[in-house]
Amino acid sequence: ELLKCVLPHECLTMRGNSKKQRGLNSMNISSTVDKTIEQFNAVVNRVMATILTEPNELTRVRLIEKWI
C-alpha cells in the first residue's frame, strides 16, 4: 500500500540524497519515499535475522522459500 502512495516526482528528487543532505530532521514529516525505504529496510532486517540465526543450511533454505 505504501508504494502506491509514492509520486513520480518524489523519486526524482530522491536520487542520491539522504535525509541529512535534504535538510530533514526528526521534527519534519518524512516523505512517502522515506517511509517506503524505512519499511523495506525493516523487512530486510527481519529476513536476515531470521535466516542468519539458523545454523542448519536446509532450514535456512526453507526459511528463504517461506519469506519469498
N, CA and C atoms as a LAMMPS dump frame, in Angstrom:
ITEM: TIMESTEP
0
ITEM: NUMBER OF ATOMS
204
ITEM: BOX BOUNDS ff ff ff
-5.0000000000000000e+02 5.0000000000000000e+02
-5.0000000000000000e+02 5.0000000000000000e+02
-5.0000000000000000e+02 5.0000000000000000e+02
ITEM: ATOMS id mol type element x y z
1 1 1 N 0.819 -1.198 0
2 1 2 C 0 0 0
3 1 3 C 0.859 1.256 0
4 2 1 N 1.952 1.192 0.718
5 2 2 C 2.806 2.371 0.826
6 2 3 C 3.411 2.75 -0.524
7 3 1 N 3.784 1.738 -1.32
8 3 2 C 4.366 2.018 -2.633
9 3 3 C 3.381 2.712 -3.561
10 4 1 N 2.108 2.435 -3.402
11 4 2 C 1.09 3.058 -4.25
12 4 3 C 0.997 4.562 -3.998
13 5 1 N 1.452 5.004 -2.846
14 5 2 C 1.376 6.424 -2.477
15 5 3 C 2.557 7.241 -2.99
16 6 1 N 3.598 6.56 -3.482
17 6 2 C 4.784 7.277 -3.951
18 6 3 C 4.471 7.955 -5.279
19 7 1 N 4.744 9.244 -5.338
20 7 2 C 4.522 10.017 -6.558
21 7 3 C 5.814 10.066 -7.37
22 8 1 N 5.708 10.046 -8.706
23 8 2 C 6.92 10.036 -9.54
24 8 3 C 7.908 11.159 -9.218
25 9 1 N 7.416 12.357 -8.975
26 9 2 C 8.339 13.469 -8.707
27 9 3 C 9.098 13.281 -7.393
28 10 1 N 8.533 12.504 -6.463
29 10 2 C 9.238 12.228 -5.208
30 10 3 C 10.483 11.385 -5.471
31 11 1 N 10.377 10.446 -6.392
32 11 2 C 11.52 9.589 -6.723
33 11 3 C 12.62 10.384 -7.415
34 12 1 N 12.243 11.326 -8.252
35 12 2 C 13.231 12.128 -8.974
36 12 3 C 14.071 12.97 -8.031
37 13 1 N 13.475 13.462 -6.977
38 13 2 C 14.217 14.304 -6.045
39 13 3 C 15.016 13.487 -5.04
40 14 1 N 14.817 12.184 -5
41 14 2 C 15.481 11.331 -4.019
42 14 3 C 16.845 10.839 -4.498
43 15 1 N 17.145 10.929 -5.776
44 15 2 C 18.342 10.321 -6.34
45 15 3 C 19.606 10.77 -5.606
46 16 1 N 20.201 9.846 -4.878
47 16 2 C 21.466 10.107 -4.199
48 16 3 C 21.378 11.016 -2.991
49 17 1 N 20.19 11.376 -2.579
50 17 2 C 20.046 12.288 -1.443
51 17 3 C 19.658 11.535 -0.187
52 18 1 N 20.339 11.814 0.88
53 18 2 C 19.932 11.265 2.167
54 18 3 C 19.072 12.3 2.872
55 19 1 N 18.438 11.896 3.951
56 19 2 C 17.625 12.835 4.732
57 19 3 C 18.472 14.029 5.176
58 20 1 N 19.698 13.736 5.606
59 20 2 C 20.569 14.798 6.11
60 20 3 C 20.901 15.802 5.001
61 21 1 N 21.174 15.297 3.793
62 21 2 C 21.512 16.179 2.684
63 21 3 C 20.329 17.057 2.281
64 22 1 N 19.106 16.548 2.468
65 22 2 C 17.918 17.319 2.106
66 22 3 C 17.485 18.237 3.238
67 23 1 N 18.216 18.207 4.352
68 23 2 C 17.913 19.102 5.456
69 23 3 C 16.754 18.637 6.319
70 24 1 N 16.41 17.363 6.239
71 24 2 C 15.317 16.856 7.071
72 24 3 C 15.864 16.453 8.43
73 25 1 N 15.047 16.596 9.449
74 25 2 C 15.428 16.119 10.769
75 25 3 C 14.24 15.4 11.381
76 26 1 N 14.38 14.972 12.612
77 26 2 C 13.326 14.186 13.251
78 26 3 C 12.045 14.983 13.453
79 27 1 N 12.13 16.308 13.387
80 27 2 C 10.946 17.14 13.575
81 27 3 C 10.092 17.206 12.309
82 28 1 N 10.698 16.946 11.147
83 28 2 C 9.976 17.032 9.886
84 28 3 C 9.195 15.755 9.621
85 29 1 N 8.139 15.896 8.855
86 29 2 C 7.361 14.729 8.452
87 29 3 C 8.101 14.048 7.305
88 30 1 N 8.307 12.744 7.424
89 30 2 C 9 12.006 6.377
90 30 3 C 8.127 11.907 5.143
91 31 1 N 8.767 11.917 3.996
92 31 2 C 8.034 11.751 2.749
93 31 3 C 7.618 10.293 2.6
94 32 1 N 6.759 10.049 1.639
95 32 2 C 6.317 8.681 1.364
96 32 3 C 7.5 7.816 0.959
97 33 1 N 8.431 8.389 0.218
98 33 2 C 9.614 7.64 -0.204
99 33 3 C 10.444 7.244 1.011
100 34 1 N 10.638 8.172 1.938
101 34 2 C 11.385 7.859 3.161
102 34 3 C 10.705 6.736 3.94
103 35 1 N 9.396 6.81 4.06
104 35 2 C 8.652 5.78 4.786
105 35 3 C 8.766 4.437 4.083
106 36 1 N 8.723 4.447 2.744
107 36 2 C 8.853 3.212 1.976
108 36 3 C 10.23 2.597 2.188
109 37 1 N 11.26 3.421 2.164
110 37 2 C 12.625 2.937 2.383
111 37 3 C 12.77 2.366 3.788
112 38 1 N 12.226 3.044 4.777
113 38 2 C 12.291 2.561 6.16
114 38 3 C 11.574 1.226 6.313
115 39 1 N 10.41 1.082 5.674
116 39 2 C 9.665 -0.174 5.751
117 39 3 C 10.448 -1.294 5.067
118 40 1 N 11.01 -1.021 3.897
119 40 2 C 11.798 -2.011 3.174
120 40 3 C 12.984 -2.469 4.022
121 41 1 N 13.696 -1.515 4.609
122 41 2 C 14.85 -1.855 5.447
123 41 3 C 14.446 -2.683 6.661
124 42 1 N 13.304 -2.391 7.247
125 42 2 C 12.826 -3.16 8.402
126 42 3 C 12.537 -4.603 8.005
127 43 1 N 11.921 -4.791 6.847
128 43 2 C 11.616 -6.149 6.373
129 43 3 C 12.91 -6.896 6.069
130 44 1 N 13.842 -6.243 5.398
131 44 2 C 15.129 -6.874 5.079
132 44 3 C 15.843 -7.305 6.356
133 45 1 N 15.835 -6.458 7.362
134 45 2 C 16.485 -6.805 8.631
135 45 3 C 15.817 -7.992 9.303
136 46 1 N 14.49 -8.066 9.239
137 46 2 C 13.786 -9.22 9.813
138 46 3 C 14.14 -10.5 9.074
139 47 1 N 14.17 -10.43 7.752
140 47 2 C 14.509 -11.603 6.942
141 47 3 C 15.929 -12.063 7.264
142 48 1 N 16.872 -11.138 7.291
143 48 2 C 18.265 -11.502 7.595
144 48 3 C 18.384 -12.115 8.981
145 49 1 N 17.739 -11.515 9.955
146 49 2 C 17.828 -12.026 11.326
147 49 3 C 17.249 -13.43 11.424
148 50 1 N 16.149 -13.659 10.739
149 50 2 C 15.511 -14.973 10.773
150 50 3 C 16.401 -16.032 10.137
151 51 1 N 16.978 -15.707 8.998
152 51 2 C 17.76 -16.683 8.238
153 51 3 C 19.141 -16.904 8.856
154 52 1 N 19.821 -15.846 9.22
155 52 2 C 21.206 -15.972 9.677
156 52 3 C 21.35 -16.56 11.074
157 53 1 N 20.291 -16.539 11.856
158 53 2 C 20.383 -17.145 13.189
159 53 3 C 20.188 -18.658 13.149
160 54 1 N 19.795 -19.174 12.001
161 54 2 C 19.573 -20.616 11.856
162 54 3 C 20.86 -21.286 11.381
163 55 1 N 21.435 -22.198 12.187
164 55 2 C 22.695 -22.836 11.802
165 55 3 C 22.541 -23.915 10.717
166 56 1 N 21.377 -24.525 10.63
167 56 2 C 21.163 -25.614 9.68
168 56 3 C 20.875 -25.053 8.286
169 57 1 N 21.666 -25.496 7.3
170 57 2 C 21.541 -24.974 5.935
171 57 3 C 20.184 -25.301 5.312
172 58 1 N 19.685 -26.5 5.515
173 58 2 C 18.39 -26.886 4.949
174 58 3 C 17.263 -26.044 5.54
175 59 1 N 17.347 -25.775 6.815
176 59 2 C 16.34 -24.927 7.456
177 59 3 C 16.417 -23.504 6.909
178 60 1 N 17.636 -23.038 6.642
179 60 2 C 17.791 -21.708 6.035
180 60 3 C 17.097 -21.647 4.675
181 61 1 N 17.293 -22.696 3.888
182 61 2 C 16.654 -22.752 2.566
183 61 3 C 15.142 -22.676 2.712
184 62 1 N 14.612 -23.422 3.644
185 62 2 C 13.153 -23.41 3.861
186 62 3 C 12.665 -22.038 4.32
187 63 1 N 13.436 -21.378 5.16
188 63 2 C 13.067 -20.034 5.612
189 63 3 C 13.069 -19.036 4.453
190 64 1 N 14.079 -19.14 3.586
191 64 2 C 14.126 -18.255 2.42
192 64 3 C 12.912 -18.491 1.536
193 65 1 N 12.582 -19.756 1.305
194 65 2 C 11.398 -20.077 0.494
195 65 3 C 10.135 -19.515 1.123
196 66 1 N 10.049 -19.604 2.427
197 66 2 C 8.867 -19.097 3.128
198 66 3 C 8.755 -17.576 2.989
199 67 1 N 9.877 -16.864 3.127
200 67 2 C 9.853 -15.406 3.01
201 67 3 C 9.482 -14.97 1.599
202 68 1 N 9.951 -15.737 0.619
203 68 2 C 9.649 -15.366 -0.77
204 68 3 C 8.2 -15.673 -1.053
